[in-house]
């Protein structure tokens, strides 16, 4: 079995070892060493990155007690080899994993929530709990988690035999046979875990709840921890200051300013709709009372195209009314009918590479080929009420 140096000291990043086997496997080479610092994927923690013998380590997995390194090139069996772990990447994962233990431990301590699922990557940590939690409860857990982090509590690990496992209280997702590795955070949490952790909580830095959603009768919580929390804050702070500068206000006034703009925009939209409706009625009065009609208005939004089609379709004599807007390559259309608009809609989509649909009374969509004259001809040729030419 491979000697797992990462459990002895997860802060080391370079080591020397000997190649015990090298096997080609689906375009990669599976290399087993006598000992390794590379952590294999497991316990929700991704595998380490780095180099082995000058080649990039593309993946690391544990198989039958052996740690297998997957490389793009072979390394001769029996040769000495130098390994280098990408320590900044590992340390970020250690921060996140340790922060997750604190958060999950406090959730269990305060609300009896069990961690039933856990995922971690470069950007965030997600944790699934077996019961719902409100925003206020999650923020309470977040606050207490950061208090424990700031106390710089010690984090240790130890192994329990299966015989002694029942004598020690600890969190777990499922029963484990054989020796069990326990990670303990002083005054906070004790959990079965095979992952790597920082040695004191102060190294985690900070923990922030980013979002949450209901999930399988419980809740899934997304966390930003350690360096990832700093990166996230930096990006959001930059966006806030950019928004404030664009609005010519202070950062703390940006939200209120956006709300005012949205309110003003809604008022202007209502004014525009009112003016459009007045114009649409005047237009309707000026059009012939034919049973089939096609109207082109170049600068309407999709909602207005449908609104105009419905208004024109109110004329009793009209069985079918189509409205087009836009230009060749991207026409918006709406078809209103007192019989069934769907056959004409399907025909337009087939003939002019369009997409769209709707109900019998109104169909809407867009057309990516064809001129206005070609589309109008297709509409006027359509025998309304029969669904065919």
C-alpha positions as a printed NumPy array, in Angstrom:
array([[  0.   ,   0.   ,   0.   ],
       [  1.121,   3.534,  -0.744],
       [  2.444,   5.428,   2.274],
       [  0.25 ,   8.548,   2.61 ],
       [  2.597,  11.394,   3.482],
       [ -0.23 ,  13.95 ,   3.208],
       [ -1.67 ,  12.704,   6.495],
       [  1.669,  13.144,   8.262],
       [  2.082,  16.754,   7.163],
       [ -0.411,  18.352,   4.737],
       [  1.724,  21.504,   4.602],
       [  4.57 ,  19.819,   2.69 ],
       [  4.541,  20.322,  -1.071],
       [  7.646,  18.453,  -2.368],
       [  8.754,  14.864,  -1.897],
       [ 10.87 ,  12.118,  -3.433],
       [  9.724,   8.568,  -3.971],
       [ 10.192,   5.472,  -6.134],
       [  7.928,   4.276,  -8.947],
       [  6.441,   0.875,  -8.049],
       [  4.249,   0.437, -11.117],
       [  3.275,   2.27 , -14.306],
       [  0.344,   0.994, -16.38 ],
       [ -1.205,   2.41 , -19.516],
       [ -4.913,   3.077, -18.98 ],
       [ -7.213,   4.706, -21.549],
       [ -4.611,   7.084, -22.956],
       [ -3.083,   7.909, -19.565],
       [ -0.454,   6.237, -17.391],
       [ -1.439,   5.069, -13.918],
       [  1.598,   5.48 , -11.676],
       [  1.861,   4.031,  -8.168],
       [  4.636,   5.227,  -5.837],
       [  6.07 ,   3.835,  -2.633],
       [  4.894,   7.01 ,  -0.876],
       [  3.153,  10.206,  -1.941],
       [  2.058,  13.668,  -0.885],
       [ -0.674,  13.759,  -3.519],
       [ -4.128,  13.565,  -1.964],
       [ -6.545,  11.396,  -4.001],
       [-10.098,  12.538,  -4.608],
       [-12.299,  11.497,  -1.703],
       [-14.543,  12.647,   1.129],
       [-15.886,  15.506,  -0.989],
       [-12.389,  16.962,  -1.491],
       [-10.953,  17.083,  -5.037],
       [ -7.595,  15.515,  -5.813],
       [ -4.382,  17.499,  -5.546],
       [ -2.75 ,  19.077,  -8.577],
       [  0.927,  19.31 ,  -9.351],
       [  3.797,  17.578, -11.146],
       [  5.399,  14.174, -10.925],
       [  8.715,  13.602, -12.659],
       [  8.175,  16.838, -14.572],
       [  4.799,  15.701, -15.944],
       [  1.46 ,  17.233, -14.916],
       [ -0.618,  15.095, -12.583],
       [ -4.013,  14.968, -14.305],
       [ -5.858,  13.058, -11.599],
       [ -5.219,  11.152,  -8.356],
       [ -7.434,   8.319,  -7.099],
       [ -7.266,   5.678,  -4.42 ],
       [ -7.766,   2.127,  -5.689],
       [ -7.537,  -0.879,  -3.368],
       [ -5.396,   0.993,  -0.874],
       [ -2.994,   2.321,  -3.505],
       [ -2.799,   5.997,  -4.467],
       [ -2.776,   6.112,  -8.271],
       [ -1.407,   9.151, -10.123],
       [ -2.6  ,   9.635, -13.705],
       [  0.016,  11.15 , -16.021],
       [  0.195,  11.891, -19.777],
       [  3.585,  10.096, -20.05 ],
       [  5.063,   6.908, -18.531],
       [  7.764,   6.835, -15.854],
       [ 10.067,   3.761, -15.685],
       [  9.318,   1.365, -12.848],
       [ 11.982,   1.451, -10.126],
       [ 13.183,   4.946, -10.953],
       [ 13.334,   7.721,  -8.352],
       [ 10.897,  10.548,  -8.936],
       [ 10.349,  14.065,  -7.581],
       [  6.778,  15.195,  -6.849],
       [  5.563,  18.771,  -6.451],
       [  2.083,  19.507,  -5.119],
       [  0.322,  22.745,  -6.132],
       [  0.182,  23.981,  -2.554],
       [ -1.866,  27.206,  -3.037],
       [ -4.606,  25.073,  -4.603],
       [ -4.401,  22.48 ,  -1.824],
       [ -4.387,  25.117,   0.912],
       [ -7.525,  26.71 ,  -0.547],
       [ -9.229,  23.303,  -0.403],
       [ -7.988,  22.799,   3.169],
       [ -9.498,  26.167,   4.141],
       [-12.802,  25.294,   2.519],
       [-12.983,  21.793,   3.982],
       [-12.187,  22.992,   7.487],
       [-14.719,  25.836,   7.193],
       [-17.385,  23.373,   6.054],
       [-16.754,  21.229,   9.159],
       [-17.269,  24.253,  11.4  ],
       [-20.455,  25.295,   9.607],
       [-21.888,  21.757,   9.616],
       [-20.903,  21.198,  13.231],
       [-22.648,  24.362,  14.395],
       [-25.736,  23.595,  12.26 ],
       [-25.972,  20.24 ,  14.04 ],
       [-25.247,  21.757,  17.443],
       [-27.777,  24.603,  17.101],
       [-30.586,  23.109,  14.996],
       [-30.002,  19.346,  14.849],
       [-29.321,  19.471,  11.096],
       [-27.305,  16.605,   9.636],
       [-24.932,  17.097,   6.729],
       [-26.093,  14.531,   4.141],
       [-24.145,  15.801,   1.119],
       [-21.04 ,  17.85 ,   0.433],
       [-19.319,  19.171,  -2.691],
       [-16.257,  21.355,  -3.053],
       [-14.456,  22.911,  -6.016],
       [-12.286,  25.933,  -6.774],
       [-15.181,  28.397,  -6.6  ],
       [-17.507,  27.313,  -3.782],
       [-18.585,  24.719,  -1.24 ],
       [-22.121,  23.308,  -1.194],
       [-23.582,  21.482,   1.798],
       [-26.876,  19.582,   1.906],
       [-28.746,  19.435,   5.225],
       [-31.59 ,  17.065,   6.009],
       [-34.035,  19.726,   7.197],
       [-35.007,  23.266,   6.141],
       [-33.218,  26.302,   7.515],
       [-34.383,  29.912,   7.227],
       [-32.156,  32.775,   6.131],
       [-32.046,  34.027,   9.716],
       [-30.914,  30.616,  10.977],
       [-28.255,  30.348,   8.281],
       [-26.933,  33.793,   9.176],
       [-26.829,  32.778,  12.841],
       [-24.743,  29.723,  11.875],
       [-22.531,  31.94 ,   9.695],
       [-21.945,  34.391,  12.554],
       [-21.077,  31.677,  15.065],
       [-18.837,  29.916,  12.503],
       [-16.775,  33.068,  12.076],
       [-16.546,  33.532,  15.848],
       [-15.036,  30.04 ,  16.129],
       [-12.674,  30.821,  13.238],
       [-11.501,  34.02 ,  14.939],
       [-10.756,  32.101,  18.135],
       [ -7.985,  30.269,  16.241],
       [ -9.006,  26.895,  17.664],
       [ -6.828,  23.824,  17.195],
       [ -7.761,  21.24 ,  14.541],
       [ -6.438,  17.71 ,  15.005],
       [ -7.051,  14.26 ,  13.568],
       [ -6.779,  10.744,  14.945],
       [ -7.705,   7.186,  14.007],
       [-10.269,   5.015,  15.771],
       [-10.511,   1.268,  15.51 ],
       [-13.954,  -0.109,  14.726],
       [-14.033,  -1.564,  18.234],
       [-13.629,   1.887,  19.826],
       [-15.766,   3.817,  17.345],
       [-18.942,   3.309,  19.377],
       [-17.32 ,   4.79 ,  22.473],
       [-16.686,   8.215,  20.88 ],
       [-19.351,  10.697,  19.77 ],
       [-18.767,  12.082,  16.262],
       [-20.684,  13.17 ,  13.179],
       [-20.841,  10.889,  10.155],
       [-22.845,  10.508,   6.934],
       [-22.757,   6.713,   6.903],
       [-21.298,   3.933,   9.027],
       [-17.7  ,   3.056,   8.158],
       [-16.104,  -0.322,   8.704],
       [-12.49 ,  -0.702,   9.765],
       [-10.357,   2.162,  11.032],
       [-12.033,   5.557,  11.076],
       [-10.205,   8.87 ,  10.756],
       [-11.685,  11.548,  13.01 ],
       [-11.112,  15.273,  12.492],
       [-11.707,  17.285,  15.652],
       [-12.079,  21.054,  15.936],
       [-11.681,  22.134,  19.537],
       [-14.963,  23.087,  21.247],
       [-16.759,  22.901,  17.891],
       [-16.95 ,  19.606,  15.995],
       [-15.822,  16.011,  15.742],
       [-16.436,  14.297,  12.414],
       [-15.384,  11.198,  10.463],
       [-13.383,  12.529,   7.522],
       [-10.571,  11.427,   5.212],
       [ -9.86 ,  14.951,   3.896],
       [ -7.08 ,  17.447,   4.616],
       [ -7.481,  20.386,   6.975],
       [ -5.635,  23.399,   8.302],
       [ -4.115,  23.075,  11.77 ],
       [ -5.953,  26.016,  13.367],
       [ -9.239,  27.702,  12.553],
       [ -7.619,  31.138,  12.163],
       [ -6.059,  29.922,   8.894],
       [ -9.535,  29.624,   7.383],
       [ -9.88 ,  33.401,   7.313],
       [-13.6  ,  33.961,   6.84 ],
       [-16.776,  32.076,   5.943],
       [-19.77 ,  33.542,   4.1  ],
       [-23.149,  32.085,   3.107],
       [-23.557,  33.029,  -0.55 ],
       [-26.976,  31.511,  -1.27 ],
       [-29.281,  28.597,  -0.436],
       [-32.167,  26.651,  -1.934],
       [-34.7  ,  24.067,  -0.829],
       [-33.452,  20.598,  -1.698],
       [-34.996,  17.154,  -1.122],
       [-36.944,  18.232,   1.937],
       [-33.94 ,  20.036,   3.42 ],
       [-31.686,  22.825,   2.239],
       [-28.598,  23.143,   0.042],
       [-26.265,  25.919,   1.198],
       [-23.549,  27.504,  -0.948],
       [-20.557,  28.846,   0.975],
       [-17.54 ,  31.001,   0.171],
       [-14.648,  30.166,   2.475],
       [-11.081,  31.401,   2.918],
       [ -9.376,  32.785,  -0.173],
       [-12.495,  32.121,  -2.219],
       [-14.449,  34.458,   0.082],
       [-11.819,  37.153,  -0.473],
       [-11.946,  36.704,  -4.257],
       [-15.741,  36.814,  -4.205],
       [-15.795,  39.979,  -2.068],
       [-13.211,  41.665,  -4.275],
       [-15.213,  40.943,  -7.443],
       [-18.512,  42.091,  -5.957],
       [-16.918,  45.195,  -4.454],
       [-15.433,  46.089,  -7.847],
       [-18.814,  45.604,  -9.512],
       [-20.524,  47.744,  -6.862],
       [-18.038,  50.599,  -7.277],
       [-18.302,  50.376, -11.082],
       [-22.089,  50.53 , -10.835],
       [-21.931,  53.464,  -8.415],
       [-19.559,  55.329, -10.742],
       [-21.865,  54.731, -13.706],
       [-24.786,  56.096, -11.672],
       [-22.691,  59.002, -10.272],
       [-23.575,  58.06 ,  -6.687],
       [-21.76 ,  56.689,  -3.64 ],
       [-21.534,  52.858,  -3.388],
       [-23.976,  52.836,  -0.473],
       [-26.523,  54.724,  -2.602],
       [-26.327,  52.429,  -5.655],
       [-29.274,  50.205,  -4.723],
       [-31.642,  53.111,  -4.088],
       [-30.491,  54.72 ,  -7.335],
       [-31.183,  51.54 ,  -9.315],
       [-34.637,  51.279,  -7.725],
       [-35.417,  54.832,  -8.844],
       [-34.242,  54.052, -12.363],
       [-36.37 ,  50.91 , -12.496],
       [-39.404,  52.851, -11.293],
       [-38.768,  55.595, -13.845],
       [-38.301,  52.941, -16.537],
       [-41.601,  51.285, -15.643],
       [-43.388,  54.646, -15.809],
       [-41.849,  55.377, -19.202],
       [-42.803,  51.895, -20.406],
       [-46.415,  52.484, -19.391],
       [-46.393,  55.864, -21.144],
       [-44.95 ,  54.264, -24.274],
       [-47.543,  51.472, -24.198],
       [-50.313,  54.026, -23.865],
       [-49.007,  56.021, -26.836],
       [-48.53 ,  52.835, -28.846],
       [-52.086,  51.728, -28.132],
       [-53.44 ,  55.079, -29.317],
       [-51.376,  54.753, -32.503],
       [-52.434,  51.112, -32.965],
       [-56.138,  52.093, -32.821],
       [-55.613,  54.873, -35.342],
       [-53.741,  52.405, -37.542],
       [-56.53 ,  49.841, -37.209],
       [-59.138,  52.406, -38.285],
       [-57.097,  53.241, -41.394],
       [-56.645,  49.662, -42.611],
       [-58.994,  47.871, -45.027],
       [-61.646,  45.599, -43.53 ],
       [-60.24 ,  42.54 , -45.294],
       [-60.479,  39.046, -43.839],
       [-56.704,  38.459, -44.007],
       [-54.258,  41.219, -43.201],
       [-50.459,  41.609, -42.92 ],
       [-48.983,  44.719, -41.301],
       [-45.334,  45.779, -41.042],
       [-44.102,  48.043, -38.227],
       [-40.282,  48.203, -38.201],
       [-39.409,  49.102, -34.597],
       [-41.716,  47.208, -32.25 ],
       [-40.659,  45.033, -29.331],
       [-41.923,  41.45 , -29.189],
       [-44.651,  42.251, -26.652],
       [-45.921,  45.151, -28.765],
       [-46.029,  42.979, -31.905],
       [-48.407,  40.606, -30.113],
       [-50.436,  43.478, -28.674],
       [-50.94 ,  45.03 , -32.116],
       [-51.923,  41.684, -33.655],
       [-54.549,  41.155, -30.931],
       [-55.961,  44.66 , -31.401],
       [-56.171,  44.302, -35.191],
       [-57.75 ,  40.892, -34.768],
       [-60.653,  42.445, -32.834],
       [-62.164,  43.627, -36.123],
       [-65.131,  41.334, -36.775],
       [-64.429,  40.939, -40.487],
       [-60.856,  39.801, -39.907],
       [-60.291,  36.09 , -39.635],
       [-56.487,  36.315, -39.654],
       [-54.133,  39.178, -38.89 ],
       [-50.309,  39.039, -38.961],
       [-47.885,  41.697, -37.707],
       [-44.192,  41.809, -38.621],
       [-41.403,  43.909, -37.129],
       [-37.631,  44.047, -37.539],
       [-35.605,  43.425, -40.649],
       [-34.544,  40.562, -42.956],
       [-32.595,  38.003, -40.943],
       [-34.583,  38.696, -37.81 ],
       [-38.278,  39.389, -38.186],
       [-40.556,  39.209, -35.164],
       [-44.071,  38.1  , -35.952],
       [-47.45 ,  37.583, -34.327],
       [-50.515,  35.959, -35.865],
       [-53.982,  36.506, -34.37 ],
       [-56.919,  34.495, -35.681],
       [-60.579,  33.978, -34.896],
       [-60.226,  30.432, -36.266],
       [-56.777,  28.93 , -35.507],
       [-53.432,  30.749, -35.829],
       [-51.303,  27.648, -35.337],
       [-51.32 ,  26.241, -38.902],
       [-50.061,  29.543, -40.315],
       [-47.477,  29.774, -37.524],
       [-46.143,  26.319, -38.393],
       [-46.057,  27.201, -42.085],
       [-44.092,  30.413, -41.468],
       [-41.604,  28.576, -39.245],
       [-41.052,  25.874, -41.874],
       [-40.804,  28.275, -44.797],
       [-38.61 ,  30.941, -43.2  ],
       [-36.486,  29.005, -40.638],
       [-38.5  ,  30.363, -37.765],
       [-39.288,  29.376, -34.222],
       [-42.295,  30.118, -32.111],
       [-45.795,  28.992, -31.297],
       [-48.769,  29.721, -29.098],
       [-52.487,  29.17 , -28.789],
       [-55.317,  29.115, -31.324],
       [-56.013,  32.809, -30.762],
       [-52.426,  34.077, -30.937],
       [-49.03 ,  32.713, -32.037],
       [-45.708,  34.555, -31.815],
       [-42.163,  33.905, -32.945],
       [-39.236,  35.013, -35.101],
       [-38.096,  34.314, -38.665],
       [-34.412,  34.167, -39.649],
       [-34.708,  34.192, -43.475],
       [-36.96 ,  35.809, -46.062],
       [-37.897,  39.331, -47.098],
       [-40.995,  41.151, -45.942],
       [-42.571,  40.732, -49.356],
       [-41.974,  36.946, -49.334],
       [-43.379,  36.575, -45.842],
       [-46.403,  38.761, -46.666],
       [-47.07 ,  36.697, -49.795],
       [-47.034,  33.496, -47.723],
       [-49.474,  34.995, -45.255],
       [-51.849,  36.318, -47.904],
       [-51.808,  32.98 , -49.765],
       [-52.863,  31.138, -46.658],
       [-56.512,  30.09 , -46.822],
       [-57.758,  31.036, -43.373],
       [-60.038,  28.6  , -41.711],
       [-58.725,  25.582, -43.67 ],
       [-55.089,  25.501, -42.511],
       [-53.743,  24.892, -46.045],
       [-52.925,  26.574, -49.326]])
